[in-house]
Amino acid sequence: MIKDLYKSKNTLFSFETFPPKKDDDFPQIFEVVDRLCELEPDFISVTFGAGGSNSKKNREVAAYIKKKGVEPLAHLTSVGLQKEALDEYCAGLAADGVENILALRGDRPKTMSDEQYNSRSFHYANEMIEYLKSTTNMCFGAACYPDKHFEAPTMHDDLIRMRNKAKAGADFFITQLFFDNDKFFALQEQADLMGIESPISAGIMPITSAKQLGTSISLSGTSIPKPFADLVARYGDYPEDMRKAGIDYAINQIRNLLERGVDGIHLYTMNHPELGETILKAVR
């Protein structure tokens, strides 16, 4: 289980993958996984579509990662799942030998009615973790936010939610992407003061184009520090230069985090294994 890896190693390295939405593109994900496994990560996570829209693909990819000899981390969003569907999904994971779940509330699917949304079994991720802790023997990760979740009124409110997840049984945390390491270190310090002892992996996304930055910010609500904004202003209109500068920025972030003894580095590589290879060669 992933929780045991955190206990046995100083810093974990991991990747996130996502199953393509189009069936014709789905076989490509196995090529991505093959290349990522060659880099010997400690685990690879697999995203879960809104409301479980790609749950079968999620399970299939997670099972494939397990067969490759790497620990899979199956994302699981509670917003679109009632208890019966959740039980069935977790039983399927267990049958495939998958023991790790990243428990998320998830975004409300566009097709979900108000009645369905208000009658869902779990309103927050900590409720799902608490339930699954009582019904499975899984290891659970959860999300946390250096810039705070966009729905949280204050950072303190967000830390209380993080503490609730830890109390419910979250064995470790992975952060939302961020570009200012000081915010990550502040999160670590505040979590410690709140009595949160679970290890925290830093979520890093190398930004290789100005368009990617805009998409990432709109989805995550992550703030942009001035050094990174200046970088985008300088190189944004020059694709090759922007790609190199974005990767270099991520490498420097990771080196600084490693110097401070970070528990883990989780790379959001957007199914581009060459990014993972370049970055790991530079920092390992």
Secondary structure, DSSP 8 states (H G I E B T S, - for coil): -HHHHHHH-SSEEEEEE---SSGGGTTHHHHHHHHHHTT--SEEEE---GGGTTHHHHHHHHHHHHHTTSEEEEEEE-TT--HHHHHHHHHHHHHTT--EEEEE-----TT--HHHHHT-S-SSHHHHHHHHHHH---EEEEEE-TT--TT-SSHHHHHHHHHHHHHHT--EEEE---S-HHHHHHHHHHHHHTT--S-EEEEE----SHHHHHHHHHHH-----HHHHHHHHHHTT-HHHHHHHHHHHHHHHHHHHHHTT-SEEEEE-TT-HHHHHHHHHHH-
